[in-house]
């Protein structure tokens, strides 16, 4: 079904930020500051892709993607992390085939994606948009998202230093076979330039091996410590050393990773436990490509972009 004449689907601009905030509050019941919208959509050095649908004198739908370099085993290409896909439940354009969410997403894909443009979009939709995406937009489910949790232990507390530019080198060489490449421009924008959150840095050296270490980017809240990224040496002994330090942070430690990924298996065998979340890892390829098997796609809370 073609869009109604009253609808205008177009790229977003900074002038849309107040209306984006209003739509976000309507859909998710949460407030989001103008600074976060600007950082995410208009201040990313790699740019961003953001489309809105305007109707009834307001914004009724939005789709966006954050550009990353993506490693697909022996090749690399640009990919988009899909974020803030949303549509107004009060708008008569509705859901389903021809609904405003589908029309806006299709325009987003048509403008930005393809075999010679961006061949992959991936994200973490909730159930409502996951079902629509699989039925009408060509998304395919990889697996349910798993959250790994480590409980604190009694003992002395551990101090975390603020994340700084020189710390990023521990993460940009992460040997990801299939997933977003954590290079320094991405990490700097994602963590050091975030307008609200301040992130911490933790590194642990293996005993008697000063040049072999494992590191983490952390976000610390009152309720939990969130591991945003891991980097460095992923041997079993390094993981054990890291866990002994994490358990002294006096609150649960949480990390997102496929439970079948080798890094997650090390964490699970060393004290973490896994619980499935109400999100799915979803992919939309614009090239001939098999859907990744569970455990192939490396993801973290950094890909999720909320924390």
Secondary structure, 3 states (H helix, E strand, C coil): CCCCCCCEEEECCHHHHHHHHHHHHHHHCCCCCHHHHHHHHHCCCCCEEEEEEEECCEEEEEEEEEEEEEEECCEEEEEEEEEEEEECCCCCCCCCCCCHHHHHHHHHHHHHECCCCECEEEECCCHHHHHHHHHHCCCEEEEEEEEEEECCCCCCCCCCEECCHHHHHHCCCCCCCEEECCCHHHHHHHHHCCCCCCCEEEEEEECCEEEEEEEEEEEECCCCEEEEEEEECCCHHHHHHHHHHHCCCCCCEEEECCCCCHHHHHHHCCCCEEEEEEEEEEEEECCCCCCCCCCCCECCHHHHCCC
